[in-house]
Amino acid sequence: MPSRRPPAGQPVLVSGCLVGIPCRYDGRDCRDPNLLKYLAKRPILSLCPEQLGGLPTPRPPVRIVGGSGTDVLAGRARVLDSEGRDVTAKFLRGAELTWKITKLLGIKEAFLKAGSPSCGSGKQEKTMTHSALEGVTAALLRREGVRIIARRGGR
């Protein structure tokens, strides 16, 4: 867990799958009981950027081709599903809507699902570097100043 606990009344964003919503691409969740215990008594906004962007659940798995989430935001990379369909526009829409909601609620911190093409965070806390593991939503939120904490979840 992060070393400092955010202010008690400050809401946090949490990936929907981490709180137990079956919104992963395979229709499952990856509930993180330790995270939920850590965030007890905190206001939580839980959502799935991929669903917000219009993707169904379940859905084919996807991968970012040509870079990272930052590259998708800049138009240098795309998001393709396992059947070869370009779903970049849906990932961008989900990221943008997540940011709008986050900004509206004054959220400054997000606990996001590690390894996800939307929520994954390639940022290593110790080195503060980025990698191709960073998802589209995580990249947008980070760019806008939201602190991202990557969580593996319960699965």
NORDAVEN-V626256 format. One record per run of one state. SS is the DSSP state (@ for helix, = for strand, . for the rest). FROM is the first residue (numbers start at 1). TO is the last residue. Records with the same first field share a line. If there is no record, write none. Layout:
BEGIN
SS: FROM-TO + FROM-TO
END
This chain:
BEGIN
.: 1-11 + 20-32 + 39-43 + 48-48 + 53-61 + 66-68 + 74-77 + 82-85 + 87-87 + 105-108 + 114-135 + 144-146 + 152-155
=: 12-15 + 44-47 + 62-65 + 78-81 + 86-86 + 109-113 + 147-151
@: 16-19 + 33-38 + 49-52 + 69-73 + 88-104 + 136-143
END
